[in-house]
Amino acid sequence: MQNNTGVMSLPIPVNIAQSKNTTKPSVYSMSKKHYESVDWLGNVRVTYTDKKSWQQNKFALNVSSSLDYYPFGSVMEGRKYNLTAYRYAFNTQERVPELNESHYTALYWEYDGRLARRWNRDPKPMVYISGYSVMANNPIWYNDVLGDTVLVFIDKEGAGGQGHMGMAFQNGKGEWFYASQGAVGNPGQSELLAGSNAQGGIDLIPLKIQEKVPVVDDKGNPTYDDKGNAQYKIVLRNPSKNEVIQIAKSGRLGYQYDDYVQLNTNSVQDEKISQNANKIAQDFRTGKQKYNVYFNNCVDACQQIIQGGTDIDLPIDFDPRPNSYFEKLKKFESEFNK
């Protein structure tokens, strides 16, 4: 759901607030909130408002806009309705109708869906693909919402004050995952300090947000139980970047992360990072990799996941302490994201 200030509506009083000295109407404006129906890549296909219409003796959704796209985002003629009612469209991005109905803007690009090319060069180009390409030239599989993001977290109090590092990344479809490597069980201090292969592993977790939504029938109408109460169900959705950061800071991932570094990547790099994380998890399951406090700890896991085949060269540091390496990563962040 996103607000669209270009839509006008009449204010409708919905309740009366009582106080000691006055009766004051509380006003809620209908039709100013728009809800999105999106496809598997996040492209906005249909929007409808919070105001329903009464049709054929029942309530019906008030559709405010709809559109279909050619693969790279050019709007199909004859398959669009009321485009000016909503600002967001292909790749979740804002349309720029002043230029043309198939032009989009995002944090790191201006993009023309008719040409399937960005106006500016990719700030994180790959050596084997044009710097003006988008979505790895494969919009059926990839999206490129920002152009894009990896988050590296630090729990400064983890591991007895030496710090613990974890990371969140998106795959090529923009789905968020959390990865963290560390010792498991309760190895002795002498075992860790000796640098032996203490028992360890890697957590690789899909990140989802639970939401309570109304249950509707096949025509989109709300359903009710025998007592007339609206029925609801729990659904899972992909979180936003800010929600991922909130999850990391909440302690729900097993560590109380208190700071992070953001590295802006593209969708091809995201997919490779996802493949790297899955390979490392598989190597731990088969015993090919083992945890080592000096040579294969939480920092090494983040480095392997981010650097493998992505053309991303993180700082080199032989200090095994995560807090120490994170400070170098903070300095690297601004230079990398230029």
C-alpha positions, -999 to 999 in steps of 0.1 A, spaced: 0 0 0 13 35 -9 -4 69 -6 -10 87 -38 -16 124 -32 -28 130 -67 -62 113 -60 -90 136 -48 -119 125 -27 -147 139 -5 -141 137 33 -166 113 49 -172 116 87 -169 81 103 -172 87 140 -179 113 166 -153 120 194 -169 132 226 -151 155 251 -162 175 282 -168 208 263 -174 199 227 -185 174 202 -159 172 174 -163 152 142 -134 130 132 -129 129 94 -114 101 74 -110 107 36 -119 76 15 -102 67 -18 -69 82 -9 -52 49 0 -43 26 -28 -36 -11 -25 -14 -30 -50 -18 -63 -66 17 -73 -79 32 -102 -98 61 -124 -87 87 -97 -95 69 -69 -77 55 -52 -108 23 -34 -100 -5 -48 -121 -38 -36 -105 -45 -10 -78 -77 -5 -59 -88 19 -32 -101 16 3 -135 27 -9 -158 -1 -21 -187 3 -46 -222 -12 -42 -230 -33 -73 -257 -59 -78 -266 -59 -41 -231 -64 -29 -198 -46 -23 -172 -47 -50 -136 -35 -52 -130 0 -66 -103 -6 -92 -83 26 -96 -57 15 -123 -45 -15 -142 -18 -22 -167 2 -50 -184 38 -48 -196 60 -61 -223 90 -80 -207 112 -49 -200 84 -27 -187 70 -10 -218 32 -5 -212 10 -25 -236 -14 -6 -257 -50 -16 -251 -40 -33 -218 -40 -3 -195 -66 17 -175 -63 50 -158 -25 51 -155 -25 86 -140 -43 74 -109 -12 57 -94 25 66 -95 42 32 -91 44 5 -117 71 -17 -132 98 -30 -109 80 -13 -81 94 20 -93 78 54 -98 67 62 -133 78 95 -150 49 103 -173 64 137 -182 89 118 -204 67 88 -214 44 63 -198 71 36 -199 98 56 -182 108 48 -146 131 63 -119 148 45 -90 176 53 -65 204 44 -89 189 48 -123 167 64 -149 152 37 -171 133 36 -204 112 5 -207 108 9 -245 146 7 -249 152 -18 -221 182 3 -211 191 27 -183 201 63 -190 231 62 -167 257 35 -163 253 9 -136 273 21 -106 282 -15 -99 289 -29 -134 298 -65 -143 327 -70 -167 307 -94 -189 275 -73 -194 268 -38 -206 268 -11 -180 235 1 -194 217 -32 -191 190 -39 -165 180 -71 -147 208 -90 -164 189 -88 -196 164 -113 -182 134 -95 -167 114 -128 -165 137 -141 -138 153 -110 -122 142 -77 -109 163 -47 -99 144 -26 -74 173 -3 -63 202 -18 -81 206 -32 -51 216 -41 -15 236 -64 8 236 -57 46 264 -67 69 256 -66 106 277 -65 137 268 -75 173 296 -57 191 291 -75 224 290 -110 207 318 -136 213 328 -121 246 332 -86 233 351 -96 202 319 -91 181 298 -113 158 291 -106 122 261 -117 101 246 -106 69 213 -102 50 211 -104 12 186 -107 -16 185 -133 -43 180 -124 -79 142 -122 -72 146 -97 -44 138 -122 -16 157 -116 16 178 -141 35 199 -141 66 233 -158 69 255 -162 100 283 -186 107 296 -194 142 305 -221 167 276 -241 181 272 -260 213 295 -247 240 332 -253 230 357 -247 257 378 -215 257 410 -235 252 395 -253 222 386 -220 205 419 -202 213 439 -232 199 422 -225 166 410 -261 163 379 -270 143 353 -265 170 319 -277 161 302 -249 140 278 -242 113 260 -216 92 225 -204 96 208 -197 63 173 -184 70 146 -169 46 133 -136 61 95 -131 60 70 -108 77 38 -123 90 6 -103 83 -30 -107 92 -52 -102 62 -90 -106 55 -102 -139 40 -120 -132 7 -141 -153 -16 -133 -159 -53 -149 -126 -62 -128 -106 -37 -156 -101 -11 -148 -105 26 -160 -137 43 -176 -141 78 -180 -169 103 -213 -181 117 -214 -153 143 -209 -126 116 -173 -119 125 -149 -111 96 -125 -140 89 -87 -134 88 -56 -155 79 -19 -152 84 2 -147 53 40 -143 48 55 -116 27 90 -104 17 102 -76 41 115 -42 31 152 -33 38 141 -12 68 122 -42 82 152 -64 78 173 -40 98 146 -39 125 146 -77 127 184 -78 130 184 -52 158 155 -69 177 176 -99 187 152 -123 170 181 -137 149 200 -148 179 222 -118 181 216 -82 192 230 -65 161 236 -28 168 252 -15 136 254 -24 99 271 -17 66 251 -14 33 267 -25 1 248 -16 -31 249 -44 -56 230 -54 -88 206 -83 -93 233 -105 -110 255 -101 -80 226 -108 -57 219 -141 -74 256 -151 -72 257 -141 -35 227 -163 -29 244 -192 -47 275 -187 -26 256 -188 6 238 -220 -3 271 -236 -13 287 -228 20 257 -241 39 260 -274 19 297 -276 26 291 -274 63 264 -301 61 287 -325 43 317 -317 65 337 -301 37 340 -269 57 344 -266 95 344 -237 118 377 -223 129 380 -192 151 411 -179 132 406 -190 96 369 -197 91 348 -176 114 318 -154 109 339 -127 91 353 -153 66 318 -165 59 306 -130 50 336 -125 28 331 -158 9 295 -152 3 299 -116 -9 331 -119 -29 328 -153 -48 324 -145 -85 308 -111 -79 337 -87 -88 334 -73 -52 367 -70 -35 363 -65 3 391 -52 25 418 -77 34 425 -82 71 442 -110 90 428 -99 124 401 -125 132 382 -102 155 349 -92 139 347 -58 156 381 -49 141 372 -60 106 338 -42 108 356 -9 113 375 -14 81 343 -24 64 327 9 75 355 29 58 351 7 27 314 13 25 314 49 13 341 43 -13 323 12 -26 289 29 -29 301 59 -49 
